[in-house]
């Protein structure tokens, strides 16, 4: 059960876009922008408020990879494992992040909600491979050593 403040904030977001079915995606984007994930209870609430079925709202939310029903950390680290990055050894970089943060194949977010580590198929920066993205910032030509330094910088709050 979510606190009433979640619903109040959602009402503010809905007011910006209007109570219409076409507003679903921007409303979901804004909710995820505020909470770093899309709480299922809010998706159900949004569906009711804009006059669509809960099934329709969930089908849209699950269709797009960008929406997450799991809470994410303050820093979302995306490790590219596309062909160029994989060939240039992205796997040891992923292993370094996972080991340094105490994560696993089943656990992607640290308990303190500071870091989430994800593997992505392509970041579109093949010439900079291997590439890592932290939130909106691209970190090119990554190495395991640079990964450790990056985590130290992020822990110190030097990055957005």
C-alpha positions as CSV (number, residue, x, y, z in Angstrom):
1,X,0.0,0.0,0.0
2,X,1.4,3.3,-1.1
3,X,1.4,6.5,1.0
4,X,-1.3,9.1,0.0
5,X,1.5,11.4,-1.2
6,X,2.1,9.1,-4.1
7,X,-1.5,9.5,-5.3
8,X,-1.4,13.2,-4.7
9,X,1.7,13.5,-6.9
10,X,0.1,11.3,-9.5
11,X,-2.9,13.6,-9.5
12,X,-0.6,16.5,-10.2
13,X,1.0,14.7,-13.1
14,X,-2.4,13.7,-14.5
15,X,-3.5,17.3,-14.3
16,X,-0.6,18.4,-16.5
17,X,-1.5,15.9,-19.4
18,X,-5.3,15.6,-18.9
19,X,-7.6,12.7,-18.2
20,X,-7.4,11.1,-21.6
21,X,-6.1,7.7,-22.9
22,X,-3.5,9.5,-25.0
23,X,-1.8,10.8,-21.9
24,X,-0.9,7.3,-20.6
25,X,2.7,7.2,-21.7
26,X,3.8,10.7,-20.7
27,X,2.0,10.2,-17.3
28,X,3.9,6.9,-16.8
29,X,7.2,8.5,-17.8
30,X,6.7,11.3,-15.3
31,X,5.8,8.9,-12.5
32,X,8.8,6.8,-13.2
33,X,10.9,10.0,-13.4
34,X,9.8,10.9,-9.8
35,X,10.0,7.5,-8.2
36,X,12.6,5.8,-10.5
37,X,10.1,3.0,-11.1
38,X,6.5,2.6,-11.9
39,X,4.5,1.3,-8.9
40,X,1.8,-1.1,-10.0
41,X,-0.7,0.5,-7.6
42,X,-0.2,3.9,-9.4
43,X,-0.6,2.3,-12.8
44,X,-3.9,0.9,-11.8
45,X,-4.9,4.3,-10.4
46,X,-3.8,6.1,-13.6
47,X,-5.9,3.7,-15.7
48,X,-9.0,4.4,-13.6
49,X,-8.4,8.2,-13.7
50,X,-7.9,8.4,-17.5
51,X,-10.6,5.9,-18.4
52,X,-8.8,2.9,-19.7
53,X,-8.7,-0.7,-18.5
54,X,-6.0,-1.8,-16.2
55,X,-5.1,-4.5,-18.7
56,X,-4.5,-1.8,-21.4
57,X,-2.2,0.2,-19.0
58,X,-0.2,-2.9,-18.1
59,X,0.1,-3.9,-21.8
60,X,1.6,-0.5,-22.7
61,X,3.9,-0.5,-19.6
62,X,5.2,-4.0,-20.3
63,X,5.7,-3.4,-24.0
64,X,8.2,-0.7,-23.5
65,X,11.6,-1.7,-22.0
66,X,12.1,1.7,-20.4
67,X,9.3,1.1,-17.8
68,X,10.3,-0.8,-14.7
69,X,8.0,-2.2,-12.0
70,X,11.1,-2.7,-9.8
71,X,12.6,0.2,-7.8
72,X,15.9,1.4,-9.2
73,X,18.9,3.0,-7.6
74,X,19.9,6.7,-7.8
75,X,22.5,5.7,-10.3
76,X,21.4,3.3,-13.1
77,X,24.5,1.8,-14.6
78,X,24.0,0.3,-18.0
79,X,26.7,-1.9,-19.3
80,X,26.6,-2.5,-23.0
81,X,27.1,-6.1,-24.2
82,X,26.4,-5.5,-27.9
83,X,28.8,-7.0,-30.4
84,X,31.4,-4.3,-30.4
85,X,31.4,-3.9,-26.6
86,X,31.4,-7.7,-26.0
87,X,34.3,-8.2,-28.4
88,X,36.2,-5.5,-26.5
89,X,35.6,-7.2,-23.2
90,X,32.5,-5.8,-21.6
91,X,31.9,-8.9,-19.5
92,X,34.8,-8.3,-17.1
93,X,33.4,-4.8,-16.6
94,X,30.0,-6.1,-15.7
95,X,31.6,-8.6,-13.4
96,X,33.5,-5.8,-11.7
97,X,30.4,-3.7,-11.1
98,X,28.5,-6.8,-9.8
99,X,31.3,-7.9,-7.5
100,X,32.1,-4.4,-6.2
101,X,28.4,-3.7,-5.4
102,X,27.5,-7.2,-4.0
103,X,25.0,-7.8,-6.8
104,X,24.1,-11.0,-8.7
105,X,22.1,-12.2,-11.7
106,X,18.9,-12.0,-9.5
107,X,19.8,-8.9,-7.5
108,X,20.4,-5.8,-9.6
109,X,19.9,-3.0,-7.1
110,X,21.9,-2.3,-3.9
111,X,20.1,-2.4,-0.6
112,X,20.8,1.3,-0.1
113,X,19.1,2.1,-3.4
114,X,22.2,3.9,-4.7
115,X,23.1,1.6,-7.6
116,X,21.3,-0.5,-10.2
117,X,23.3,-2.4,-12.7
118,X,21.7,-3.5,-16.0
119,X,23.1,-5.1,-19.2
120,X,21.8,-3.6,-22.4
121,X,22.1,-4.9,-26.0
122,X,23.4,-1.6,-27.5
123,X,24.0,2.0,-26.4
124,X,24.7,3.1,-29.9
125,X,28.3,4.1,-29.1
126,X,30.1,1.2,-30.8
127,X,33.1,3.4,-31.7
128,X,33.6,4.1,-28.0
129,X,33.4,0.4,-26.9
130,X,33.3,-0.9,-24.4
131,X,30.7,1.6,-23.2
132,X,28.9,2.2,-19.9
133,X,26.1,4.7,-19.3
134,X,25.3,6.1,-15.8
135,X,21.9,7.7,-15.9
136,X,22.3,10.0,-19.0
137,X,26.2,10.1,-19.0
138,X,28.2,8.0,-21.4
139,X,31.5,6.6,-20.1
140,X,33.6,5.3,-23.1
141,X,36.4,2.8,-23.4
142,X,35.6,1.4,-20.0
143,X,37.9,-1.0,-18.2
144,X,37.4,-2.9,-14.9
145,X,39.9,-0.4,-13.2
146,X,37.9,2.5,-14.6
147,X,34.7,0.9,-13.3
148,X,36.1,0.8,-9.8
149,X,37.1,4.5,-10.1
150,X,33.7,5.4,-11.4
151,X,32.0,3.8,-8.4
152,X,34.2,5.7,-6.1
153,X,33.3,9.0,-7.9
154,X,29.6,8.2,-7.7
155,X,29.8,7.3,-4.0
156,X,31.4,10.7,-3.5
157,X,28.6,12.4,-5.3
158,X,30.7,13.9,-8.1
159,X,28.4,12.8,-10.9
160,X,24.8,13.7,-11.7
